[in-house]
Amino acid sequence: MMPFRVVARAPRWVEQWWTVAPEIGVYIGAGCVSTAVIAASAGRFRLEASRVAALPDGAVLPSPLESNIRRPDLVVERLKAALPAVRRRETAISLPDAAVRVAILELAHLPARRMEQEALFRHHLEQLFLNPLGRCRFACQRLPAGDAGSRERWLVAAIREEILEEYESVARAAGLQPSVVDLSAFHLFNLYEQRINAIRQSGGPGRRVLFMNLFDRNFTLIMADQSGPTLIRIKAFPGADGDADLITRILAEIDASLQLTDAAAAGEGPPIERFFVFTDRPLDELDGRMRDEYQVETTRLPSEDGAGVSVEGAGRDERQGAPPGAAEGSSTGTDRDDERRAVTMAVAAAVGCRG
């Protein structure tokens, strides 16, 4: 159940296609759960209802190797309280990025049989991440060749079956029917793809954009050029680090990513056109540091989204009788901004999964 629509529609985790696109988007993360109900009309989307409920530390601990949902009863309770009244229950779910192993592989040939494909993916991912995958589900998407020449480029993800089942089971226990499951970074990238592509395609041959998801302790960097994603880097950045330390770590990861792609290109890679960042952390100095070190402008998301969905004012009516841990109507501007970003994560799940 993985749309991977960073470039085009692609297989999901299971061999099941929904006949009607889900109208409910759900984000389940380390710090909160959020929901959004979407209505589609004339190729655009309208946010009809949304809620956000906070989670205490330790309730969800994203990891590709260990149990993620440590307090399932509490997560189900908060998720039930955050669900607006709807008739249909088909749901698109955004997972924390750190729950999944993701890589872009260059392969001379992909076998035709699914079992052989998965064996090949497993071999490459276990070599890359130096950990056994265990019983897992794979999803893949073929990418444009780019500079790979005759080699095929594949976007591949693997999630342990028991971890996927944890997220799907709390959704089912809350009365939902999971039909699409994907990484939050991919849903966000798809939500904003019109804006990102406009910048990416206007920059001239080979110029790159960087997209970073730093929401809710995620750290995901997607580097893309005119042919599509060229690198995906997911790291665990837990805790509430101070701005200076966190910015230093972010810049170190960007440097490492650029070095990887430049080494693969046997020289200095093409320039960066724009840096897009989605975050709930202040990071006041990040924009200036990016400008100083890379001569690139930063665009903070959300400011206006490229999918025709406005999340301004979302949750105003829903705060009445707010669920446990939900943002209250008297919240500060910062709290409202954080709530708005959490709603955007759920919007991205519902909108970013569509072809």
N, C-alpha and C positions, 0 to 999 in steps of 0.2 A: 504494500500500500504506500508507494512512494512516488509522487509525481515528478520530482526532479526537473521541474519546468524552468530551470535556469536557462535552458536552450529550447527544449521541446518537451511535449508530453512523453512520458516513459512509464515502464512497468512500476507497479506498486509492490509492497511487501508480500502480498498474497495474490493469487490468480483470481481476483474478484474486481469487477468494474461496477461502480454505481451507475444506475440508469438516470438518476436525478442528482445533480450536484448538491452536496451538503449545504444547508443554509446556516448551520451552526459551526462556528470556529471556537476551538478551545486551546488554550495554552496551559500546560502544566510545567511549572518550573521550580527552582530551588526556593524562591521567595514568595511566590503567589500562584494562584490559578486565576484565569480570566476567561470570559465567554463573550461572544459577539454573535448576534443574529443578523444575517445579511439578506437583503432582497435585491434581486437582479431585475433591471429594466433597461431595454434598449442598449445593451452592451455596457451599462454602468451599474454601480452597486450603491445601495443605500443601507446605512447602519440603522437598524430598527431598535435594537436594545443591546445593552452590555452591562456587565458587572465584573468587579475585581474583588477577590478575597485573598488576604495575606496568609502566608503559611509561616509557622515558626521555624527557626533554624533546626535542621536535622530531619524535618519531615520528608523532604526529597533531597537526595544527594546524587546528582548526576554522575554517572560513571559508565564506561563501556565494558567494565569487567565485573562489577559487583551490583548487588541489589540497589535499586534507585529509590523506590518508594518505601521508606522505613516506617511510616505511620499511615497505612492505607485507609484505616477507618476515618482518620482526621481529614485526609485528602478527599475522600468520598463525601464527607459531611460538608466541607467547604465548597466542593464542586456542586453538590445539590443546591446549596444555598445561593450559588452564583448563577444558576440556570434560570433564565427568563422563561415564561410560559410559551411553549411552542407545540405545534402538533407533530411535526416530523422530527425524528431524532437522529437522522443521519448526520454524522459529525466528522469534521476534519480536525485532527489533533496535531499541534506543534509540540515537538519534544525538545528538551534542552539539547543543544548541539553535542555536548560532551558525553551523551549516552550512546553515541554511534561512532563507528570507525568509518572514515571517509578518505578516499584518495582518488587522484587522477592517474590512471595507468596507461602506459604506452605498450601496446601488444602487437606482435607481428601478425597474429591471427587469433580469432576467438572461435573455439569449437562450436559446432552447431547444437550439440546436445547440452541441455541445461545442467545436468550433473557434472559434465566435464568443464563447463563454464565456471561453475561454483568452485570446483576443485582448483582451477587456475586462479580465480580471485582469492581464494583462501590462501594459496601458496604465496602470492604477492603481498597480501595484507599482513600475514604473519611475519614475513621477512621484514616488512617496513616498520611494523609496530612492535616487533619482538615479544609478542604475547600470543598464546593460542586463542583462537576465536571461540572454541567450543561449539555447541549447537547454536546456529545462527541463521537468520534470514538475510538474503542478499537482494539488492536492487541495483540496477545499472542503467546507464544511458550512454549511447555513443555520441561523442563530441566531434565537431569538425576537425579535420586533420591538423590544421595550423601548420606549425613548423615540424611536425612529426614525420613529414614525408610520406612514405608508404606505410608506416605503422599506424595502427588504429588507436585512437584515444578514447578511453572509457572512464566515465565518472562512476565510481563503485562505492557502495556503502554496505556495511554489515552491522546488524544489531543482534545481540544474543536473544534467543527466543524467550528466555525467562524475563528479560528486561522489557521486551516489547509487550509481553503478556501482563506485566505489572501495570503499565500505562493503559492498556486496553481494558483490563479488568476493573480498574477504578472508574473508568468511563462507563462501562456497562453497569456497574453497581450504582452509578448515579442516574441510570435510566437512559443512557445514550447508546447509539449504535455506531461505533467507529467504522468509518468507510475509507478514510484517508489518513495516513500517518506519515509525517515528514519532519525534517529538522526545521527548527525555527528560522535559522539563517536562510535556508532555501525558500521558505515561505515569504520571508521579508524581501529577499532579492527579487522574487517574482512579483511581489506587490509593487515594488518601485522600479520594475524593469524598464518602463517607458522612459523615465528620467535618466536612469543609468545608461540605457542604450543610446539616448540622444547625445549624452556626453561622450560615450565610448566611441560612437561612430563618427563624431565630428572632429575627433582629434588627429586624424591622419593615420596612415598605415602603421600598425604596430603599437600605437600608443595604448597605455594601460590605465585601468581604473582599479582602485582598491575599495572593497566594501567590507566593513567590519561590524559584527554584531557583538556588542559588549553589554547587552541587557541581562540583568538578573544573573550576574556572575558568569555569563558566557564569555568566551573569547574565541571568535571565529573570524578568520581573514579569508576573503575570496578575492583573488586577483583575476582580472578578465581583460582580454583584448578584443579585437574585432571578430575573432573566431569563436569567442566564448571563454569560459573559465580556463585558466592555465594552472592555477594552484589553489588548493584549499587547505587551510591550516587551522586546526582546532586544538585549543589548550585549556587546561583547567586553571582559572584565575580566581580561587576562592577568597573569601574574606573581604573586608572593607579597607583596602589599602589607602594610604594617603595619596593625594593627587600626584605629587612628584615621583614617588616610587612606582605607582601604577603607570604613569606616562613613560617613565624610563623603560619599564618592562614591555609596554606596547611598542615603543620604538625599536627595542631590541628584537622583538618578533618580526616587525616589518623588515628590519635589516636582514634577519636570517632568511626571510621569505624571498627578498630580492636577490640575495646571494645564491639561493638555490636555483631560481629561474635564470639568473645571469650565467651561472656555471653550466646549466643545461644548454644555454645558447652559445657557450664558448666565448663569452665576452660580455660587455656591458649591455644590458637589455634596453628596450625602448623606454622613453620617459613616461612618467605617471601623469595622467591628465587631470584626475580628480580623486579625492579621498572622501568616501561616503561612510558615515558612522552613525550607528543606532545605539544609544547608550542611556542608562539611567544614572550614570555617575557624572559628577560635575566636570572634571577634566578641563578646567578653564584654560590651562596652558597648552593643551594638545594642539589646537588650531595653529597657534604661533610657532610651536616647535616643528610642525609639519611644513609650515611655510618656510621656516629658516633652513631646515635640513634637506628638504626635498623640492623646494620651490613649487609647491602644489597647494591649491586651495582645498579647504575642507567644507563639505556640505553635511550639516546635521539633519538627521531624519528623526521623527517626521516633521516636516514643515508644510508640505502639500504632497499628497501621494499621487502616484501615477496610475492608480487603478480606478479613479473616480469615486473614492470613498472618503467621506469626511468623518473624522472621529471627534471633531470639536463638539463639546456639550454632551457627548455620550456618557451614559451612566447617571445623568442628573435625576431622572425620574426613578432610575433603578436604585439610587441610594436610599430611597424611602424604604424603611424596613431592611436596611442593608444587612448582608450576611455577616457572620462572625469574621472579624478581621478585615472587613471591607472598608474602603475609604469613605469617610463621612463627608457630609455637605459642607462642614466647617473647616475642611482641610486647608492647609497652606497652599500657596502657589506651587511650591516644589512638590508637595504631595499630589496635587492635581496633575502636574506634569508627569509624575511617575505613573499615576493611574491611567493617564491618556496613553502612555507608551505601552502599559500592560494591555489595554484594550486593543491597541494597534497589533500586538502579537496575536490576539485572537482573530482580529480582522484579517490579518495576513494568512492565518490558517484557512479561513473560509474562502478568501479570494485567491490566494497564491496557489491553491491546488487546482485551479480551473484551467482548462486548455484554451 
